[in-house]
Amino acid sequence: MIAYAERGLSPTLQRSLITICVMMATIMQALDMTIANVALPYMQGSLSATLDQVSWVLTSYVVAAAIMTAPVGWLATRYGIKRVLVVCATGFTVASMLCGIAHSVEQIVLYRVLQGMFGAALVPLSQSVMLTIYPPDKRAWAMSLWGMGVMIGPIMGPALGGWLTENYTWRWVFYINLPFGVATVLGLLALLRDLPSERRTTFDWIGFVTLSVAIGMLQLMLDRGEQLGWFDSNEIVLEGLIALFAGYLFIAHTLTWPTPFVQIEIFRDRNFVIGLCYMFVAGILLLASAALLAPFLQGVMGYPIVDAGSILGSRGIGMAAAMLAAGRLMSVVGARSLLLVGLGLSAAGLYGSMYFSPDTTMSTLIWVGMVQGVGLGFMFVPLNTMALASLPAAYRTDGTVMWTLIRNLGSSIGVSIFIANLTNKTVLLRERLVESVTDFNLGLADPLAQQINPATDTGRALLENIVTQQATIMAYANDFKLMLAMCLVAMPFVFLIRATPASSGSPQGPAAADVH
């Protein structure tokens, strides 16, 4: 566990300063999941890399972070939360600097691996610190504040990355972490200290290796599947088989080993297990919808990157407002009701997204984005409070690690599934639309449609653009419809959540007595 360092400051002031430090760590890691996306073309030209090579700048970070999330619980228990946080924040800051000064694609991929490895612990341990330093009656508010960084970071990342790249260079996408990283490390060193606790000295290497291989191969398969044609590629098939086999070995080993890598006890809490399922859904809704909207706004609607970033930022504004309000609302309406409202608003936002077209006004795009953002905010806060606050203190760090891992898997799987579905549906719908381009189509016979006469070269080109655009718009609408269906299916399961004081906004889990 952790405690305040003896600095002569009031507990309230120390708690506020610690909150600022861990929030900076959380936002840094969350931003770096997506901030480099829009800078890839600039990196490709600057580093003389191929498209496949530069794509590893994203893949290497995601895979390294996914693998190293798994042992965070053991490391924190063995060496202390403060020590692991300081080492990881330092390593993440140094790796960010190295990414900025990289002169070859091999160097930047290596440094991104290091950045992902050190960054893996920042989010779950920051959440564990926030749960510990705040008393039970303030944990809902603490989780709403912490959740703002986790949820808004990936959405604002592309907009911030685009602005930095356009006004400075792509290297500032990484340099921006340096002042915040240094401040975080100095603050943690000055304000926190580890308390003696029972240390897990044995490390389950079999569990760690099998889980790491399963996660790593799954992430590689998801990240590279779209580029390589999914299961038409031998590489994707091999990665899928290895992930499946390693996952089976991990589950079998965990169920039979006396001291497994992942503590089985955390899954005996019903609210925690249901919360994991909902967090998987929230991960899909958070990043998959953003991954669809960004290319839609720029490719279909023709918005420049700054305007597209502003529209995407409306979701972040909605989430921020909802999360700040959710902590107070939970004491009135309860976690289950707030979660249900969040799912309903997310569904309403997705329903509005189904009807996006080049004729949709910017104000409509912004309002729909804000509605969806409010829905996600109302989902995230009650999920964190009711699922994690009831876990015993001994399992809290392991719970936050699993929480982060499941959310990241939901995001990765969701992005891959919906982007693949978008590609396939676009091709299929285009073929169906082309079947309607015949001499018997009355629309093409209209005198006003002579400019798209397929008998002329110009007409064929215009017709090709129209058909492709219509197929693309319909494919996007189909993806949003699938997400809407997912929200509606998830709603009835809210009533499986056990109604406890913890889920109503006043957690009765371990009090913050560990912090002096």
C-alpha positions as CSV (number, residue, x, y, z in Angstrom):
1,M,0.0,0.0,0.0
2,I,1.0,3.7,-0.1
3,A,0.9,6.6,2.3
4,Y,1.6,10.3,2.3
5,A,5.2,11.4,2.6
6,E,6.0,13.5,5.7
7,R,6.2,16.9,4.1
8,G,4.4,19.1,6.7
9,L,1.5,19.6,4.2
10,S,-2.2,19.1,5.1
11,P,-3.7,15.8,3.9
12,T,-6.1,17.6,1.7
13,L,-3.3,19.5,-0.1
14,Q,-1.1,16.4,-0.4
15,R,-4.1,14.5,-1.8
16,S,-4.7,17.2,-4.4
17,L,-1.1,17.3,-5.5
18,I,-0.9,13.5,-5.8
19,T,-4.1,13.6,-7.8
20,I,-2.4,16.0,-10.3
21,C,0.7,13.8,-10.5
22,V,-1.2,10.6,-11.2
23,M,-3.6,12.3,-13.6
24,M,-0.6,13.6,-15.6
25,A,0.7,10.0,-15.8
26,T,-2.7,8.7,-16.9
27,I,-3.2,11.3,-19.6
28,M,0.3,10.8,-21.0
29,Q,-0.2,7.1,-21.5
30,A,-3.8,7.5,-22.8
31,L,-2.8,10.2,-25.3
32,D,0.1,8.1,-26.7
33,M,-2.3,5.3,-27.7
34,T,-3.5,7.5,-30.6
35,I,-1.5,10.8,-30.8
36,A,1.0,9.4,-33.3
37,N,-1.7,8.1,-35.7
38,V,-2.0,11.2,-37.9
39,A,1.8,11.8,-37.9
40,L,2.6,8.5,-39.6
41,P,2.8,9.9,-43.2
42,Y,5.2,12.6,-42.0
43,M,7.3,10.0,-40.2
44,Q,7.3,7.8,-43.3
45,G,8.8,10.6,-45.4
46,S,11.2,11.8,-42.7
47,L,12.6,8.3,-41.9
48,S,12.5,7.0,-45.5
49,A,10.3,4.1,-44.5
50,T,7.7,2.0,-46.3
51,L,4.0,2.1,-45.2
52,D,4.3,-1.4,-43.6
53,Q,7.5,-0.4,-41.7
54,V,6.0,2.9,-40.3
55,S,2.8,1.1,-39.2
56,W,5.0,-0.7,-36.6
57,V,5.3,2.6,-34.8
58,L,1.7,2.1,-33.7
59,T,1.7,-1.7,-33.5
60,S,4.9,-2.0,-31.4
61,Y,3.5,0.4,-28.7
62,V,0.1,-1.4,-28.5
63,V,1.7,-4.9,-28.3
64,A,4.3,-3.9,-25.7
65,A,1.8,-2.2,-23.5
66,A,-0.7,-5.1,-23.7
67,I,2.0,-7.6,-22.7
68,M,3.5,-5.6,-19.9
69,T,0.0,-4.8,-18.4
70,A,-0.3,-8.3,-17.1
71,P,2.6,-8.4,-14.6
72,V,1.9,-4.9,-13.1
73,G,0.0,-6.3,-10.2
74,W,2.8,-8.6,-9.2
75,L,5.4,-5.9,-9.6
76,A,3.4,-3.5,-7.5
77,T,2.9,-6.0,-4.7
78,R,6.5,-7.1,-4.8
79,Y,8.3,-3.7,-5.1
80,G,5.6,-1.2,-4.0
81,I,3.3,1.0,-6.0
82,K,5.4,4.1,-5.6
83,R,8.6,2.5,-6.7
84,V,7.0,0.9,-9.8
85,L,5.2,4.1,-10.7
86,V,8.3,6.3,-10.4
87,V,10.4,3.8,-12.5
88,C,7.7,3.5,-15.2
89,A,7.0,7.2,-15.4
90,T,10.8,7.9,-15.7
91,G,11.2,5.1,-18.3
92,F,8.2,6.4,-20.3
93,T,9.5,10.0,-20.3
94,V,13.0,8.9,-21.4
95,A,11.5,6.7,-24.1
96,S,9.4,9.6,-25.3
97,M,12.5,11.7,-25.7
98,L,14.3,8.9,-27.6
99,C,11.3,8.6,-30.0
100,G,11.5,12.3,-30.7
101,I,15.3,12.1,-31.6
102,A,15.0,8.8,-33.6
103,H,16.7,8.9,-37.0
104,S,15.5,5.6,-38.4
105,V,12.4,3.6,-38.4
106,E,14.2,0.8,-36.6
107,Q,15.1,3.2,-33.8
108,I,11.7,4.6,-33.3
109,V,10.0,1.2,-33.3
110,L,12.5,0.1,-30.6
111,Y,11.9,3.2,-28.5
112,R,8.1,2.8,-29.0
113,V,8.4,-0.7,-27.6
114,L,10.2,0.7,-24.5
115,Q,7.5,3.5,-24.3
116,G,4.8,0.8,-24.3
117,M,6.5,-1.4,-21.7
118,F,7.0,1.5,-19.2
119,G,3.6,3.1,-20.0
120,A,1.7,-0.1,-19.3
121,A,1.7,0.4,-15.5
122,L,0.8,4.1,-15.5
123,V,-3.0,3.7,-15.9
124,P,-3.8,0.8,-13.6
125,L,-1.4,2.0,-10.8
126,S,-2.8,5.6,-11.1
127,Q,-6.3,4.2,-10.6
128,S,-5.1,2.1,-7.6
129,V,-3.6,5.2,-6.0
130,M,-6.8,7.2,-6.6
131,L,-8.9,4.5,-5.0
132,T,-6.5,4.4,-2.0
133,I,-6.0,8.1,-1.2
134,Y,-9.7,9.0,-1.4
135,P,-12.2,8.0,1.4
136,P,-15.2,5.9,0.4
137,D,-17.6,8.8,0.1
138,K,-15.4,10.5,-2.4
139,R,-14.3,7.6,-4.6
140,A,-17.0,8.1,-7.1
141,W,-15.8,11.6,-7.7
142,A,-12.2,10.4,-7.8
143,M,-13.1,7.8,-10.4
144,S,-14.9,10.4,-12.5
145,L,-11.8,12.6,-12.5
146,W,-9.5,9.8,-13.2
147,G,-11.8,8.4,-15.9
148,M,-11.7,11.8,-17.8
149,G,-8.0,11.2,-18.5
150,V,-8.4,7.6,-19.6
151,M,-11.5,8.2,-21.8
152,I,-10.7,11.6,-23.3
153,G,-7.0,11.0,-23.9
154,P,-7.5,8.5,-26.9
155,I,-10.2,10.7,-28.4
156,M,-8.2,14.0,-28.2
157,G,-4.9,12.3,-29.2
158,P,-5.4,12.5,-33.0
159,A,-6.5,16.2,-32.8
160,L,-3.5,17.1,-30.7
161,G,-1.1,15.1,-32.8
162,G,-2.4,16.7,-36.0
163,W,-2.1,20.2,-34.5
164,L,1.5,19.5,-33.3
165,T,2.5,17.9,-36.6
166,E,1.0,20.7,-38.7
167,N,2.4,23.6,-36.7
168,Y,5.8,22.1,-35.6
169,T,7.0,18.6,-36.5
170,W,6.0,15.1,-35.9
171,R,8.8,14.9,-33.2
172,W,6.7,17.1,-30.9
173,V,4.1,14.4,-30.7
174,F,6.7,12.7,-28.4
175,Y,8.5,15.8,-26.9
176,I,5.2,17.0,-25.4
177,N,5.5,14.2,-22.8
178,L,8.8,15.5,-21.4
179,P,7.7,18.4,-19.1
180,F,4.7,16.4,-17.8
181,G,6.8,13.3,-17.3
182,V,9.4,15.2,-15.3
183,A,6.8,16.9,-13.1
184,T,5.1,13.6,-12.5
185,V,8.3,11.8,-11.3
186,L,9.3,14.7,-9.0
187,G,5.8,14.9,-7.6
188,L,5.6,11.2,-6.9
189,L,9.0,11.1,-5.3
190,A,8.1,14.0,-3.0
191,L,4.6,13.1,-2.0
192,L,4.3,9.3,-1.8
193,R,5.9,6.6,0.2
194,D,5.3,2.8,0.2
195,L,3.9,1.1,3.3
196,P,5.2,-2.4,4.3
197,S,2.9,-5.1,3.1
198,E,2.8,-8.8,2.4
199,R,5.0,-9.3,-0.6
200,R,4.4,-12.0,-3.2
201,T,8.0,-13.3,-3.7
202,T,7.2,-16.1,-6.1
203,F,6.6,-15.3,-9.8
204,D,4.4,-17.6,-11.9
205,W,6.6,-17.6,-15.1
206,I,4.4,-20.2,-16.9
207,G,1.3,-18.0,-16.4
208,F,3.1,-14.8,-17.4
209,V,4.7,-16.3,-20.6
210,T,1.5,-18.0,-21.8
211,L,-0.6,-14.9,-21.1
212,S,2.0,-12.6,-22.7
213,V,2.2,-14.8,-25.8
214,A,-1.6,-15.0,-26.1
215,I,-2.0,-11.2,-25.8
216,G,0.9,-10.4,-28.0
217,M,-0.2,-12.7,-30.8
218,L,-3.8,-11.5,-30.5
219,Q,-2.7,-7.9,-30.8
220,L,-0.5,-8.6,-33.8
221,M,-3.3,-10.4,-35.5
222,L,-5.7,-7.6,-34.8
223,D,-3.3,-4.8,-35.8
224,R,-2.0,-6.4,-39.0
225,G,-5.1,-8.3,-40.1
226,E,-6.6,-5.5,-42.1
227,Q,-3.3,-4.9,-44.0
228,L,-2.7,-8.6,-44.8
229,G,-6.3,-9.7,-45.7
230,W,-7.0,-11.4,-42.4
231,F,-7.2,-15.2,-42.7
232,D,-6.2,-15.2,-46.3
233,S,-2.7,-14.5,-44.9
234,N,-0.6,-17.3,-43.4
235,E,0.9,-14.9,-40.9
236,I,-2.5,-14.0,-39.5
237,V,-3.6,-17.7,-39.3
238,L,-0.4,-18.6,-37.5
239,E,-0.8,-15.7,-35.0
240,G,-4.4,-16.7,-34.4
241,L,-3.5,-20.3,-33.7
242,I,-0.6,-19.4,-31.4
243,A,-2.9,-17.0,-29.5
244,L,-5.6,-19.6,-29.1
245,F,-3.2,-22.3,-27.9
246,A,-1.4,-20.0,-25.5
247,G,-4.7,-18.8,-24.1
248,Y,-5.8,-22.4,-23.5
249,L,-2.5,-23.2,-21.7
250,F,-2.9,-20.0,-19.6
251,I,-6.4,-20.9,-18.5
252,A,-5.6,-24.5,-17.7
253,H,-2.5,-23.5,-15.8
254,T,-4.3,-20.8,-13.8
255,L,-7.1,-23.2,-12.7
256,T,-4.6,-25.8,-11.5
257,W,-1.7,-23.9,-10.1
258,P,-1.7,-23.1,-6.4
259,T,-0.3,-19.6,-6.8
260,P,-1.3,-18.5,-10.3
261,F,-0.2,-15.3,-12.1
262,V,-3.7,-13.9,-12.0
263,Q,-5.4,-14.2,-8.7
264,I,-8.7,-16.2,-9.1
265,E,-10.1,-14.5,-6.0
266,I,-10.8,-11.2,-7.9
267,F,-13.3,-13.1,-10.2
268,R,-15.4,-14.2,-7.2
269,D,-16.9,-10.7,-6.9
270,R,-20.0,-10.7,-9.2
271,N,-20.0,-7.0,-9.7
272,F,-16.4,-7.0,-10.7
273,V,-17.0,-9.7,-13.3
274,I,-20.1,-8.0,-14.7
275,G,-18.2,-4.7,-14.7
276,L,-15.4,-6.3,-16.8
277,C,-17.9,-7.3,-19.4
278,Y,-19.4,-3.8,-19.5
279,M,-15.9,-2.3,-19.6
280,F,-15.1,-4.5,-22.7
281,V,-18.2,-2.9,-24.3
282,A,-17.2,0.6,-23.2
283,G,-13.7,0.0,-24.8
284,I,-15.3,-0.9,-28.1
285,L,-17.7,2.1,-28.0
286,L,-14.8,4.5,-27.0
287,L,-12.2,3.8,-29.6
288,A,-14.0,1.9,-32.4
289,S,-16.5,4.8,-32.9
290,A,-13.6,7.3,-32.9
291,A,-11.7,5.1,-35.4
292,L,-14.7,5.3,-37.7
293,L,-15.6,8.9,-37.3
294,A,-12.1,10.3,-38.0
295,P,-11.8,8.9,-41.5
296,F,-15.5,9.6,-42.2
297,L,-15.1,13.3,-41.3
298,Q,-12.0,13.7,-43.4
299,G,-12.5,11.2,-46.2
300,V,-16.3,11.4,-46.8
301,M,-17.3,14.8,-45.5
302,G,-14.1,16.6,-46.5
303,Y,-13.3,18.3,-43.2
304,P,-9.6,19.4,-42.7
305,I,-7.8,17.7,-39.8
306,V,-8.2,20.6,-37.4
307,D,-12.0,20.8,-37.9
308,A,-12.3,17.0,-37.7
309,G,-10.4,17.1,-34.5
310,S,-12.8,19.8,-33.1
311,I,-15.8,17.7,-34.0
312,L,-14.3,14.6,-32.3
313,G,-13.4,16.8,-29.4
314,S,-17.1,17.4,-28.8
315,R,-17.3,13.8,-27.5
316,G,-14.5,14.6,-25.1
317,I,-16.4,17.7,-23.8
318,G,-19.6,15.6,-23.3
319,M,-17.6,12.9,-21.4
320,A,-15.9,15.4,-19.2
321,A,-19.1,17.1,-18.2
322,A,-20.8,13.7,-17.6
323,M,-18.0,12.4,-15.5
324,L,-17.9,15.4,-13.3
325,A,-21.6,15.2,-12.8
326,A,-21.8,11.4,-12.4
327,G,-19.9,11.3,-9.1
328,R,-22.7,13.4,-7.5
329,L,-25.6,11.8,-9.4
330,M,-24.7,8.3,-8.2
331,S,-25.5,9.2,-4.6
332,V,-29.0,10.1,-5.9
333,V,-29.9,7.6,-8.6
334,G,-27.5,4.8,-8.0
335,A,-24.9,3.1,-10.2
336,R,-27.3,0.7,-12.0
337,S,-29.6,3.5,-13.0
338,L,-26.8,5.8,-14.1
339,L,-25.2,2.9,-16.2
340,L,-28.6,2.3,-17.8
341,V,-28.9,6.0,-18.7
342,G,-25.4,5.9,-20.1
343,L,-26.1,3.0,-22.3
344,G,-29.3,4.7,-23.5
345,L,-27.5,7.9,-24.4
346,S,-24.7,6.1,-26.1
347,A,-27.4,4.2,-28.2
348,A,-29.1,7.5,-29.0
349,G,-25.8,9.0,-30.2
350,L,-25.1,5.9,-32.4
351,Y,-28.6,6.1,-33.8
352,G,-27.9,9.7,-34.8
353,S,-24.6,8.6,-36.3
354,M,-26.4,6.2,-38.6
355,Y,-27.8,9.1,-40.6
356,F,-24.6,11.1,-41.1
357,S,-24.0,12.2,-44.7
358,P,-22.1,15.0,-46.6
359,D,-25.3,17.1,-46.1
360,T,-25.1,16.8,-42.3
361,T,-24.3,20.1,-40.6
362,M,-21.4,20.6,-38.3
363,S,-23.7,21.6,-35.5
364,T,-25.5,18.2,-35.8
365,L,-22.2,16.3,-35.8
366,I,-21.2,18.2,-32.6
367,W,-24.5,17.6,-30.8
368,V,-24.6,13.9,-31.7
369,G,-21.0,13.6,-30.5
370,M,-21.7,15.3,-27.2
371,V,-24.7,13.0,-26.6
372,Q,-22.5,9.9,-27.2
373,G,-19.8,11.4,-25.0
374,V,-22.2,12.0,-22.1
375,G,-23.4,8.4,-22.5
376,L,-19.9,7.1,-22.2
377,G,-19.2,9.3,-19.2
378,F,-22.3,8.0,-17.4
379,M,-21.2,4.5,-18.2
380,F,-17.6,4.7,-17.1
381,V,-17.9,6.3,-13.6
382,P,-20.5,3.8,-12.1
383,L,-18.6,0.9,-13.7
384,N,-15.3,1.9,-11.9
385,T,-17.0,2.6,-8.6
386,M,-19.3,-0.4,-8.2
387,A,-16.8,-2.9,-9.6
388,L,-13.6,-1.9,-8.0
389,A,-14.5,-0.3,-4.7
390,S,-15.9,-3.6,-3.3
391,L,-12.7,-5.5,-4.0
392,P,-10.6,-6.1,-0.8
393,A,-7.5,-3.9,-0.6
394,A,-5.2,-6.9,-1.2
395,Y,-6.7,-7.5,-4.6
396,R,-7.3,-3.9,-5.7
397,T,-4.1,-3.5,-7.7
398,D,-4.8,-6.8,-9.5
399,G,-8.3,-5.7,-10.2
400,T,-7.2,-2.4,-11.7
401,V,-4.7,-4.2,-13.9
402,M,-7.3,-6.6,-15.2
403,W,-9.7,-3.6,-15.7
404,T,-7.1,-1.9,-17.9
405,L,-6.3,-5.1,-19.8
406,I,-9.9,-5.8,-20.6
407,R,-10.6,-2.2,-21.7
408,N,-7.6,-2.2,-24.0
409,L,-8.6,-5.6,-25.5
410,G,-12.1,-4.3,-26.1
411,S,-10.7,-1.3,-27.9
412,S,-8.3,-3.3,-30.0
413,I,-10.8,-6.0,-30.9
414,G,-13.6,-3.5,-31.5
415,V,-11.5,-1.3,-33.9
416,S,-10.3,-4.4,-35.8
417,I,-13.8,-5.9,-36.2
418,F,-15.6,-2.7,-37.2
419,I,-12.9,-1.5,-39.6
420,A,-12.8,-4.9,-41.2
421,N,-16.6,-4.9,-41.5
422,L,-16.5,-1.4,-42.9
423,T,-14.1,-2.5,-45.7
424,N,-16.1,-5.6,-46.5
425,K,-19.5,-3.9,-46.5
426,T,-18.1,-1.1,-48.7
427,V,-17.1,-3.6,-51.4
428,L,-20.3,-5.6,-51.1
429,L,-22.6,-2.5,-51.2
430,R,-20.7,-1.0,-54.1
431,E,-21.2,-4.2,-56.1
432,R,-25.0,-4.0,-55.4
433,L,-25.2,-0.4,-56.4
434,V,-23.3,-1.0,-59.6
435,E,-25.9,-3.6,-60.5
436,S,-28.4,-0.7,-60.6
437,V,-26.4,1.3,-63.1
438,T,-28.2,0.1,-66.3
439,D,-30.1,1.6,-69.2
440,F,-33.4,0.7,-67.3
441,N,-32.5,3.0,-64.4
442,L,-35.0,5.9,-64.7
443,G,-32.8,8.1,-62.6
444,L,-30.0,7.9,-65.1
445,A,-32.5,8.6,-67.9
446,D,-33.4,11.9,-66.3
447,P,-32.1,14.9,-68.4
448,L,-30.7,16.4,-65.2
449,A,-28.4,13.3,-64.9
450,Q,-26.7,13.7,-68.2
451,Q,-23.5,14.8,-66.6
452,I,-23.1,11.3,-65.2
453,N,-23.9,9.6,-68.5
454,P,-21.9,6.3,-68.3
455,A,-21.4,6.5,-72.1
456,T,-18.8,9.3,-71.6
457,D,-15.5,9.2,-69.8
458,T,-16.4,12.1,-67.6
459,G,-19.8,10.6,-66.8
460,R,-18.3,7.3,-65.9
461,A,-15.7,8.9,-63.6
462,L,-18.4,11.0,-61.8
463,L,-20.7,7.9,-61.6
464,E,-17.8,5.9,-60.1
465,N,-17.2,8.6,-57.4
466,I,-20.9,8.8,-56.6
467,V,-21.4,5.0,-56.3
468,T,-18.2,4.6,-54.2
469,Q,-19.3,7.5,-51.9
470,Q,-22.8,6.1,-51.4
471,A,-21.4,2.6,-50.7
472,T,-19.0,4.0,-48.1
473,I,-21.7,6.1,-46.4
474,M,-24.0,3.0,-46.2
475,A,-21.1,0.9,-44.8
476,Y,-20.4,3.4,-42.0
477,A,-24.1,3.5,-41.2
478,N,-24.1,-0.3,-40.9
479,D,-21.2,-0.2,-38.4
480,F,-23.0,2.3,-36.3
481,K,-26.1,0.2,-36.4
482,L,-24.1,-2.8,-35.1
483,M,-22.8,-0.7,-32.2
484,L,-26.4,0.4,-31.5
485,A,-27.5,-3.2,-31.4
486,M,-24.6,-4.0,-29.0
487,C,-25.8,-1.2,-26.6
488,L,-29.4,-2.4,-26.7
489,V,-28.4,-6.1,-26.0
490,A,-26.2,-5.0,-23.1
491,M,-29.0,-3.0,-21.3
492,P,-31.0,-5.9,-19.7
493,F,-27.8,-7.3,-18.0
494,V,-27.5,-4.1,-15.9
495,F,-30.1,-5.7,-13.5
496,L,-27.6,-8.5,-12.8
497,I,-25.5,-6.0,-10.9
498,R,-25.8,-6.5,-7.2
499,A,-27.2,-3.4,-5.5
500,T,-24.8,-2.5,-2.7
501,P,-23.9,0.7,-1.0
502,A,-20.7,0.7,-3.1
503,S,-22.7,0.8,-6.3
504,S,-24.7,3.7,-5.1
505,G,-21.8,6.1,-4.8
506,S,-20.7,5.4,-1.3
507,P,-18.4,2.5,-1.5
508,Q,-18.0,0.4,1.6
509,G,-14.9,-1.3,0.4
510,P,-11.6,-0.7,2.2
511,A,-11.5,2.7,3.6
512,A,-8.6,5.0,3.0
513,A,-7.1,4.1,6.3
514,D,-4.0,3.0,4.5
515,V,-3.1,6.6,3.8
516,H,-2.0,8.8,6.7
